Amino acid sequence: AQQGRVREKVYGKQKIYFADQEQLPAASDAELRGLDGEIAARSGQLQALQQSCRHMEAELKDLNSSMTTPEIAREIEALRKDCASYTEKLERIKSATNHVSPEEKEKVCREQQLYRREWRRRKRMATELLDAILEGYPKSKKQFFEEVGIETDEDHGVVLPATV
């Protein structure tokens, strides 16, 4: 800094040293245009290389996430074993002699219809009763259900079974 090659700036307790640019030769307009052209060319090269790098990284990620040949062979073998066990199970089911008779099936279907009809009837009665209470109730339906402790089918994700 004393010889004049480097300049010094003081900011409080800190000192910053930097090259004295006045000692550097001034560049002509032609040189500046040439440097600008070189910067543009290098920027284009950089963009192309970055794009190529991104493409290669994506390909590498894809290859790393895919299965290797031995893994695929093991997977195929496991699937073949599963298929064989399911085929055997299907044959056992087809050859079983303890099938449900049509009379038993009809009886179960009738019972299911009866229970479904009763469920629907009771739900409708409860809904009508609660709606009548809520007409004069100052708070919301949700608050009323919380205070009384009512749990609905919807709260538990229960859906009325479809007809058979």
C-alpha positions in Angstrom: 0.0 0.0 0.0 2.9 2.4 0.7 4.5 1.6 -2.7 1.2 2.4 -4.4 0.5 -1.0 -5.9 -2.4 -1.8 -3.6 -4.9 0.7 -2.3 -6.2 0.6 1.3 -9.7 1.6 2.6 -10.5 1.8 6.3 -14.0 0.9 7.6 -14.0 1.4 11.3 -11.5 -1.2 12.7 -11.3 -3.0 9.4 -9.0 -2.4 6.5 -9.7 -3.5 3.0 -6.9 -3.8 0.4 -7.4 -4.0 -3.3 -5.4 -3.6 -6.5 -5.0 -0.1 -7.8 -6.7 -0.1 -11.1 -5.3 3.2 -12.2 -1.9 1.5 -12.7 -3.4 -1.0 -15.2 -3.4 -0.1 -18.9 -6.7 1.2 -20.2 -8.4 -1.2 -22.7 -9.6 0.1 -26.1 -13.1 -0.2 -27.3 -12.1 -3.0 -29.7 -10.5 -5.0 -26.9 -13.6 -4.5 -24.7 -15.8 -5.7 -27.6 -13.5 -8.7 -28.0 -13.7 -9.5 -24.3 -17.5 -9.1 -24.4 -17.7 -11.6 -27.3 -15.4 -14.0 -25.5 -17.6 -13.7 -22.4 -20.7 -14.4 -24.5 -19.1 -17.4 -26.1 -17.9 -18.8 -22.7 -21.4 -18.2 -21.2 -22.9 -20.2 -24.1 -20.4 -23.0 -23.5 -21.2 -22.9 -19.8 -25.0 -23.1 -20.5 -24.4 -26.1 -22.8 -22.2 -27.9 -20.3 -24.7 -27.2 -17.5 -27.6 -28.6 -19.6 -25.5 -31.6 -20.5 -24.6 -32.1 -16.8 -28.3 -31.8 -15.8 -29.2 -34.4 -18.4 -26.5 -36.8 -17.2 -27.5 -36.3 -13.6 -31.1 -37.1 -14.5 -30.0 -40.2 -16.4 -27.8 -41.3 -13.4 -30.7 -40.8 -11.0 -33.0 -42.8 -13.3 -30.4 -45.6 -13.6 -29.7 -45.6 -9.8 -33.4 -45.9 -9.1 -34.0 -48.8 -11.5 -33.4 -52.4 -10.5 -30.3 -54.3 -11.4 -30.4 -57.6 -13.4 -29.9 -59.8 -10.4 -32.6 -57.9 -8.5 -35.0 -58.3 -11.4 -34.2 -62.1 -11.6 -34.9 -62.4 -7.8 -38.2 -60.4 -8.3 -39.3 -62.6 -11.2 -38.6 -65.7 -9.2 -40.5 -64.4 -6.2 -43.5 -63.5 -8.5 -43.4 -67.0 -10.0 -43.5 -68.6 -6.6 -46.5 -66.3 -5.6 -48.2 -67.2 -8.9 -47.7 -70.9 -8.2 -49.0 -70.6 -4.7 -52.1 -68.7 -5.8 -52.8 -71.2 -8.6 -52.6 -74.0 -6.0 -54.9 -72.1 -3.7 -57.4 -71.6 -6.5 -57.3 -75.3 -7.4 -58.0 -76.1 -3.7 -60.9 -73.7 -3.6 -62.4 -75.1 -6.9 -62.1 -78.7 -5.7 -63.5 -78.0 -2.2 -66.7 -79.7 -1.4 -67.9 -77.4 1.3 -69.4 -74.8 -1.0 -72.2 -72.6 0.3 -75.6 -73.8 -0.9 -77.9 -71.5 -2.7 -80.4 -71.7 0.2 -77.8 -70.6 2.7 -76.7 -67.8 0.4 -80.3 -66.6 0.0 -80.8 -66.8 3.7 -77.7 -64.6 4.4 -78.8 -62.1 1.7 -82.3 -61.8 3.2 -80.8 -61.2 6.7 -78.4 -58.6 5.3 -81.3 -56.8 3.6 -83.3 -56.9 6.9 -80.4 -55.5 8.9 -79.6 -52.8 6.3 -83.3 -51.8 6.2 -83.4 -51.6 10.0 -80.1 -49.6 10.0 -81.6 -47.1 7.5 -84.8 -46.8 9.4 -83.1 -46.2 12.8 -80.7 -43.7 11.2 -83.6 -41.8 9.7 -85.5 -41.7 13.0 -82.4 -40.5 14.9 -81.7 -37.8 12.2 -85.3 -36.6 12.4 -85.2 -36.5 16.2 -81.9 -34.6 16.2 -83.1 -32.2 13.6 -86.2 -31.4 15.7 -83.9 -30.8 18.7 -81.6 -28.6 16.7 -84.4 -26.3 15.5 -84.5 -24.6 19.0 -80.9 -25.2 19.9 -78.8 -22.0 19.8 -75.5 -23.5 18.8 -74.3 -25.4 15.8 -75.0 -29.1 15.0 -71.4 -30.0 15.5 -71.3 -28.3 18.9 -74.5 -30.1 20.0 -73.1 -33.5 18.9 -69.9 -32.7 21.0 -71.8 -31.7 24.1 -74.1 -34.7 24.0 -71.4 -37.1 22.9 -73.0 -38.3 19.6 -70.8 -40.1 17.2 -72.1 -40.5 13.6 -71.4 -43.1 11.0 -69.5 -40.4 9.0 -67.2 -39.6 11.9 -66.0 -43.2 11.7 -66.0 -43.6 8.0 -68.8 -46.2 8.1 -70.9 -46.5 4.9 -74.2 -48.3 4.5 -73.5 -51.5 2.5 -74.7 -51.7 -1.0 -77.6 -54.0 -1.9 -76.6 -57.5 -3.2 
